[in-house]
């Protein structure tokens, strides 16, 4: 069965084309404007695109964007009983899928090629819709922030994303999390930074930028204030035997 999984960069613009295999485009970082059979959308780390065989499509990616791209025979969707997924063009990226995408990026091209047959079904299954319910604007905002904490999430941007006023945004975060939107965002960014500190060997400076901090010093100050430790000390403690 035809199956290929790799990390790709796209040029700024690609002319309209089609292919005879199914393709799932999962943004790692950055974003892409894509049009599939006249249905246009902008995908980012919170949204993936599924292109079925024979579907005409074109795309234009932002500079320095990276994508995890799964090319497979259409029969794989049938084998995995993912017929409902095949009815979609754009699907939300849940936390489980985001973890798999991060893992795929970190293991490198050679290991990714070796693991493709095991990882690809997990990726597709994690994307499959499990019910007819539609997430509320607030739930969609939370998912988008958690998927891409490094983006510029000002209160105005969050309010616009959730389709509510600034006062409504503060009210909803107070009711749901007992804190302000920016305090909640800081906690999310620290959680992501700590996960990368535990599970990767990425430089702390790069982790800081990925998590949404201006630099390593900003991450260090914030972790000291919130959790009374530094990134280096946290990473060292996590690697010590329990």
Steps between C-alpha positions, in 0.01 A plus 500: 500500500638842400594703807735792552547726801744789505563855618480746211541864419291650220584785268310822533245393241408176325287488182178301500567127470366160603628150572365147524578447869350640819699770677479639851682829564574565869667834581793478740561872510387792291191493280376437147218636287357202313210453260359150448233475231392859558495470880763741627638520853809600691650209691731541797612272787138474614357400160594230246396447138400170340532483120329200341618338175412706193420815699636810331686715749747786529683646795712790615711450812642762734876539507684258732191280539542127550244225447468131578356351181344155479452357150317168487286273289131588547438141609683579826208719608263213430724247676503716812123553478549876468222566252375798699845658486500459121186715485693795644736745333608694808520344845601635839824368644430361850770481770571131431578576135716796597713273721547257210598784266760626747638147539525460121691826467745412777602148393653610169449399136656152510315380810180662376520299179550180700212579737259618229296179487442512878462876544276578200197297617530663843503847344194431286306332780572789737357744245180306435190680631347306786162667512268751336549770762657831405740670738394835640700813404663495845597132459641575156706786643641279775590231245669750269709653780606161633594387147708809430602675824783685328264715294430862591199446727408847618165542672367666185605206283347249741175695519481521121574127465224414749261752342442690823577838654798561729272523802334170407844341456608603850168385643522156336860442611411608852208258509685208341856538633476756782771710336550756227555394135868600512564317829344187348710546184816524710414171672439331164834625368683376809333159467616473140850615589521245780383220271772587248758527780403152621465325167752662265859618484405826328701804618319695769510813284311322222249353746435850634417632152283199413301543819435867432762676715709781354828334597660257745526765771126564482424129541744479792345798681148366448581148621675641805196713580235234433669174599810608697746330267699573185478315167848352546425386855164355394659301215775369728250395767287313247797298379605388848384151605197512727 
